[in-house]
Amino acid sequence: MSAEGIKQAFAVRVNEARLSRHLSIRAVARLAGVPATTAQGWLSGEHFPSPALRDNYLRLVGYLGLLAQVPDELHEELGD
């Protein structure tokens, strides 16, 4: 799978975790400390977090219980 495909698949997983917890886009944005449009972009797979927002993204991923599920190919991009 390509890097873009891996990012897209993980975005789907993150969004599914959000939906299973009945969290709105705004709630996710508050958890991550980012604007709702940024959170929506992450959840749709439209874009991946910029270097400045990687900690915010990881906070969200951790809240959703997905830190251990971050694909190996994304660890370097996320700086962890």
DSSP file (Angstrom, degrees, kcal/mol; ACC not computed):
  #  RESIDUE AA STRUCTURE BP1 BP2  ACC     N-H-->O    O-->H-N    N-H-->O    O-->H-N    TCO  KAPPA ALPHA  PHI   PSI    X-CA   Y-CA   Z-CA
    1    1 A M              0   0    0      0, 0.0     5,-0.0     0, 0.0     0, 0.0   0.000 360.0 360.0 360.0 141.4    0.0    0.0    0.0
    2    2 A S     >  -     0   0    0      1,-0.1     4,-2.3     4,-0.0     5,-0.2  -0.241 360.0-107.2 -71.3 164.0    1.3    3.5   -0.8
    3    3 A A  H  > S+     0   0    0      1,-0.2     4,-2.4     2,-0.2     5,-0.2   0.894 123.1  50.4 -59.1 -40.6    2.1    6.1    1.9
    4    4 A E  H  > S+     0   0    0      1,-0.2     4,-2.5     2,-0.2    -1,-0.2   0.893 109.1  51.2 -65.3 -39.0   -1.1    8.0    0.9
    5    5 A G  H  > S+     0   0    0      2,-0.2     4,-2.5     1,-0.2    -2,-0.2   0.882 109.7  50.0 -64.7 -38.3   -3.1    4.8    1.1
    6    6 A I  H  X S+     0   0    0     -4,-2.3     4,-2.3     2,-0.2    -2,-0.2   0.921 111.6  48.2 -65.9 -44.5   -1.8    4.1    4.6
    7    7 A K  H  X S+     0   0    0     -4,-2.4     4,-2.4     1,-0.2    -2,-0.2   0.922 112.8  48.6 -60.4 -44.6   -2.6    7.6    5.7
    8    8 A Q  H  X S+     0   0    0     -4,-2.5     4,-2.0     1,-0.2    -2,-0.2   0.912 111.0  49.8 -63.4 -43.7   -6.1    7.4    4.3
    9    9 A A  H  X S+     0   0    0     -4,-2.5     4,-1.8     1,-0.2    -1,-0.2   0.888 111.9  48.1 -64.4 -39.1   -6.7    4.0    6.0
   10   10 A F  H  X S+     0   0    0     -4,-2.3     4,-2.7     2,-0.2    -1,-0.2   0.882 107.6  55.6 -70.0 -36.3   -5.6    5.3    9.3
   11   11 A A  H  X S+     0   0    0     -4,-2.4     4,-2.6     1,-0.2    -2,-0.2   0.905 107.1  50.7 -60.0 -40.6   -7.8    8.4    8.9
   12   12 A V  H  X S+     0   0    0     -4,-2.0     4,-2.6     2,-0.2    -1,-0.2   0.917 110.2  49.6 -61.9 -43.2  -10.7    6.0    8.4
   13   13 A R  H  X S+     0   0    0     -4,-1.8     4,-2.1     2,-0.2    -2,-0.2   0.914 111.6  48.2 -62.9 -43.2   -9.7    4.2   11.6
   14   14 A V  H  X S+     0   0    0     -4,-2.7     4,-2.1     1,-0.2    -2,-0.2   0.924 112.9  48.2 -63.4 -44.3   -9.5    7.4   13.6
   15   15 A N  H  X S+     0   0    0     -4,-2.6     4,-2.7    28,-0.3    -2,-0.2   0.897 109.6  52.2 -65.2 -39.7  -12.8    8.6   12.3
   16   16 A E  H  X S+     0   0    0     -4,-2.6     4,-2.4     2,-0.2    -1,-0.2   0.898 108.9  50.7 -62.3 -39.4  -14.5    5.3   13.1
   17   17 A A  H  X S+     0   0    0     -4,-2.1     4,-1.0     2,-0.2    -1,-0.2   0.894 110.4  50.3 -64.5 -39.1  -13.1    5.5   16.7
   18   18 A R  H ><>S+     0   0    0     -4,-2.1     5,-2.1     1,-0.2     3,-0.7   0.945 111.7  47.0 -61.4 -48.5  -14.6    9.0   16.9
   19   19 A L  H ><5S+     0   0    0     -4,-2.7     3,-1.5     1,-0.2    -2,-0.2   0.875 106.8  56.6 -63.9 -38.3  -18.0    7.9   15.7
   20   20 A S  H 3<5S+     0   0    0     -4,-2.4    -1,-0.2     1,-0.3    -2,-0.2   0.753 109.4  47.3 -67.0 -21.5  -18.0    4.9   18.1
   21   21 A R  T <<5S-     0   0    0     -4,-1.0    -1,-0.3    -3,-0.7    -2,-0.2   0.343 112.8-122.1 -97.5   4.3  -17.5    7.3   21.0
   22   22 A H  T < 5 +     0   0    0     -3,-1.5     2,-0.5     1,-0.2    -3,-0.2   0.882  55.4 159.3  57.4  42.3  -20.3    9.6   19.6
   23   23 A L      < -     0   0    0     -5,-2.1    -1,-0.2    -6,-0.1    -2,-0.1  -0.823  33.3-137.7 -98.0 132.9  -17.9   12.6   19.4
   24   24 A S     >  -     0   0    0     -2,-0.5     4,-2.3     1,-0.1     5,-0.2  -0.327  28.2-106.4 -76.6 167.0  -18.7   15.5   17.1
   25   25 A I  H  > S+     0   0    0      1,-0.2     4,-2.5     2,-0.2     5,-0.2   0.913 123.6  52.2 -59.2 -42.3  -16.1   17.1   14.9
   26   26 A R  H  > S+     0   0    0      2,-0.2     4,-2.4     1,-0.2    -1,-0.2   0.886 107.6  50.9 -63.5 -39.0  -16.2   20.1   17.3
   27   27 A A  H  > S+     0   0    0      2,-0.2     4,-2.3     1,-0.2    -1,-0.2   0.917 111.3  48.1 -64.2 -42.6  -15.6   17.8   20.3
   28   28 A V  H  X S+     0   0    0     -4,-2.3     4,-2.4     2,-0.2    -2,-0.2   0.907 110.1  52.7 -62.4 -42.3  -12.6   16.2   18.6
   29   29 A A  H  X>S+     0   0    0     -4,-2.5     5,-2.2     1,-0.2     4,-1.6   0.911 109.3  48.8 -61.5 -42.4  -11.3   19.7   17.7
   30   30 A R  H  <5S+     0   0    0     -4,-2.4    -1,-0.2     2,-0.2    -2,-0.2   0.921 110.7  50.9 -63.1 -43.3  -11.5   20.7   21.4
   31   31 A L  H  <5S+     0   0    0     -4,-2.3    -2,-0.2     1,-0.2    -1,-0.2   0.892 117.4  39.2 -59.7 -40.5   -9.7   17.5   22.5
   32   32 A A  H  <5S-     0   0    0     -4,-2.4    -1,-0.2    -5,-0.2    -2,-0.2   0.638 107.2-125.5 -85.9 -15.1   -6.9   18.2   20.0
   33   33 A G  T  <5S+     0   0    0     -4,-1.6    -3,-0.2     1,-0.3    -4,-0.1   0.872  70.7 114.4  72.0  36.9   -6.8   21.9   20.5
   34   34 A V  S   <S-     0   0    0     -5,-2.2    -1,-0.3    -6,-0.1    -2,-0.1  -0.877  74.9 -82.9-132.1 163.9   -7.3   22.7   16.8
   35   35 A P    >>  -     0   0    0      0, 0.0     4,-2.1     0, 0.0     3,-0.5  -0.321  41.9-115.0 -62.8 152.4   -9.9   24.4   14.7
   36   36 A A  H 3> S+     0   0    0      1,-0.2     4,-2.7     2,-0.2     5,-0.2   0.848 116.0  57.7 -58.7 -35.7  -12.8   22.2   13.7
   37   37 A T  H 3> S+     0   0    0      2,-0.2     4,-1.8     1,-0.2    -1,-0.2   0.867 106.3  49.3 -65.6 -34.2  -11.8   22.5   10.0
   38   38 A T  H <> S+     0   0    0     -3,-0.5     4,-2.0     2,-0.2    -2,-0.2   0.940 112.0  47.4 -68.0 -46.9   -8.4   21.1   10.8
   39   39 A A  H  X S+     0   0    0     -4,-2.1     4,-2.5     1,-0.2    -2,-0.2   0.905 110.8  52.5 -60.6 -41.3   -9.9   18.2   12.8
   40   40 A Q  H  X S+     0   0    0     -4,-2.7     4,-2.1     1,-0.2     6,-0.3   0.898 107.2  52.3 -63.0 -39.8  -12.3   17.5    9.9
   41   41 A G  H  X>S+     0   0    0     -4,-1.8     6,-1.5     2,-0.2     5,-1.2   0.891 110.8  47.4 -62.6 -40.0   -9.4   17.4    7.4
   42   42 A W  H ><5S+     0   0    0     -4,-2.0     3,-0.6     1,-0.2    -2,-0.2   0.931 113.5  47.7 -64.7 -45.2   -7.6   14.9    9.6
   43   43 A L  H 3<5S+     0   0    0     -4,-2.5   -28,-0.3     1,-0.2    -2,-0.2   0.799 113.3  46.9 -70.5 -29.2  -10.7   12.7   10.0
   44   44 A S  H 3<5S-     0   0    0     -4,-2.1    -1,-0.2    -5,-0.2    -2,-0.2   0.609 109.7-120.9 -85.3 -12.2  -11.6   12.7    6.3
   45   45 A G  T <<5S+     0   0    0     -4,-0.8    -3,-0.2    -3,-0.6    -4,-0.1   0.564  75.4 129.9  81.0   8.0   -8.0   12.0    5.3
   46   46 A E  S   <S-     0   0    0     -5,-1.2     2,-0.3    -6,-0.3    -4,-0.2   0.877  79.2  -1.3 -62.7 -38.4   -7.9   15.2    3.3
   47   47 A H        -     0   0    0     -6,-1.5    -2,-0.3    -9,-0.1    -1,-0.2  -0.985  67.2-127.4-149.9 161.2   -4.6   16.1    5.0
   48   48 A F        -     0   0    0     -2,-0.3     6,-0.1     1,-0.1    -6,-0.1  -0.741  50.0 -79.5-104.6 154.4   -2.2   14.8    7.6
   49   49 A P        -     0   0    0      0, 0.0    -1,-0.1     0, 0.0     5,-0.1  -0.223  44.2-123.2 -60.0 139.8   -1.1   17.0   10.5
   50   50 A S    >>  -     0   0    0      1,-0.1     3,-1.5    -3,-0.0     4,-0.5  -0.331  33.7 -99.6 -70.3 162.4    1.6   19.5    9.8
   51   51 A P  G >4 S+     0   0    0      0, 0.0     3,-0.9     0, 0.0     4,-0.4   0.864 124.5  56.8 -53.5 -36.7    4.8   19.3   12.0
   52   52 A A  G 34 S+     0   0    0      1,-0.2     4,-0.2     2,-0.1     3,-0.1   0.739 112.9  40.2 -68.3 -22.0    3.5   22.1   14.2
   53   53 A L  G <> S+     0   0    0     -3,-1.5     4,-2.3     1,-0.1    -1,-0.2   0.281  81.4 103.0-111.1   9.6    0.3   20.1   15.0
   54   54 A R  H <X S+     0   0    0     -3,-0.9     4,-2.7    -4,-0.5     5,-0.2   0.895  81.8  51.8 -62.3 -40.5    1.7   16.6   15.3
   55   55 A D  H  > S+     0   0    0     -4,-0.4     4,-2.0     1,-0.2    -1,-0.2   0.892 109.5  51.0 -62.6 -38.0    1.5   16.7   19.2
   56   56 A N  H  > S+     0   0    0      2,-0.2     4,-1.9     1,-0.2    -2,-0.2   0.919 111.2  47.9 -63.2 -43.6   -2.2   17.7   18.9
   57   57 A Y  H  X S+     0   0    0     -4,-2.3     4,-2.9     1,-0.2    -2,-0.2   0.918 111.1  50.0 -63.6 -44.4   -2.9   14.9   16.5
   58   58 A L  H  X S+     0   0    0     -4,-2.7     4,-2.6     1,-0.2    -1,-0.2   0.842 106.5  56.3 -65.8 -32.2   -1.2   12.4   18.8
   59   59 A R  H  X S+     0   0    0     -4,-2.0     4,-2.4     2,-0.2    -1,-0.2   0.933 111.0  44.5 -61.2 -45.5   -3.2   13.7   21.7
   60   60 A L  H  X S+     0   0    0     -4,-1.9     4,-2.2     2,-0.2    -2,-0.2   0.941 113.0  49.7 -63.4 -48.4   -6.4   12.9   19.8
   61   61 A V  H  <>S+     0   0    0     -4,-2.9     5,-2.8     1,-0.2     6,-0.4   0.894 112.3  49.2 -59.4 -40.6   -5.1    9.5   18.6
   62   62 A G  H ><5S+     0   0    0     -4,-2.6     3,-1.5     3,-0.2    -1,-0.2   0.914 108.2  52.7 -65.1 -43.1   -4.2    8.7   22.2
   63   63 A Y  H 3<5S+     0   0    0     -4,-2.4    -2,-0.2     1,-0.3    -1,-0.2   0.876 109.0  50.6 -58.9 -37.9   -7.6    9.8   23.6
   64   64 A L  T 3<5S-     0   0    0     -4,-2.2    -1,-0.3    -5,-0.1    -2,-0.2   0.473 117.1-116.1 -81.0  -1.5   -9.2    7.5   21.0
   65   65 A G  T < 5S+     0   0    0     -3,-1.5    -3,-0.2    -4,-0.2     3,-0.1   0.782  82.6 116.8  75.6  28.0   -7.0    4.6   22.2
   66   66 A L    > < +     0   0    0     -5,-2.8     3,-1.5    -6,-0.2     4,-0.4   0.330  30.9 104.9-111.7   7.1   -5.2    4.2   18.8
   67   67 A L  G >  S+     0   0    0     -6,-0.4     3,-1.3     1,-0.3    -1,-0.1   0.904  84.4  49.7 -57.1 -41.8   -1.6    5.1   19.7
   68   68 A A  G 3  S+     0   0    0      1,-0.2    -1,-0.3    -3,-0.1    -2,-0.1   0.644 108.2  56.4 -71.2 -12.6   -0.5    1.4   19.5
   69   69 A Q  G <  S+     0   0    0     -3,-1.5    -1,-0.2     2,-0.1    -2,-0.2   0.392  70.7 123.9-101.1   2.2   -2.3    1.1   16.1
   70   70 A V  S <  S-     0   0    0     -3,-1.3     5,-0.1    -4,-0.4    -3,-0.0  -0.490  72.5-111.1 -62.4 123.4   -0.4    3.9   14.3
   71   71 A P    >>  -     0   0    0      0, 0.0     3,-2.2     0, 0.0     4,-0.8  -0.253  18.3-120.5 -58.6 142.8    1.1    2.2   11.3
   72   72 A D  H >> S+     0   0    0      1,-0.3     3,-0.9     2,-0.2     4,-0.6   0.847 112.4  62.1 -51.7 -37.2    4.9    1.8   11.3
   73   73 A E  H 34 S+     0   0    0      1,-0.2     4,-0.4     2,-0.1    -1,-0.3   0.702 104.1  48.9 -65.6 -18.9    5.1    3.9    8.1
   74   74 A L  H <> S+     0   0    0     -3,-2.2     4,-2.1     2,-0.1    -1,-0.2   0.610  87.5  83.7 -96.5 -14.1    3.5    6.9    9.9
   75   75 A H  H <X>S+     0   0    0     -3,-0.9     5,-2.0    -4,-0.8     4,-0.8   0.910  92.3  47.6 -56.8 -44.7    5.8    6.9   13.0
   76   76 A E  H ><5S+     0   0    0     -4,-0.6     3,-0.8     1,-0.2    -1,-0.2   0.921 111.8  49.8 -64.7 -42.6    8.5    8.9   11.3
   77   77 A E  H 345S+     0   0    0     -4,-0.4    -1,-0.2     1,-0.3    -2,-0.2   0.840 112.7  47.9 -64.2 -31.8    6.1   11.4    9.9
   78   78 A L  H 3<5S-     0   0    0     -4,-2.1    -1,-0.3   -24,-0.0    -2,-0.2   0.544 109.4-126.4 -86.9  -7.6    4.5   11.8   13.3
   79   79 A G  T <<5       0   0    0     -3,-0.8    -3,-0.2    -4,-0.8    -4,-0.1   0.797 360.0 360.0  71.3  28.5    8.0   12.2   15.0
   80   80 A D      <       0   0    0     -5,-2.0    -4,-0.2    -6,-0.2    -5,-0.1   0.409 360.0 360.0-119.9 360.0    7.5    9.5   17.6
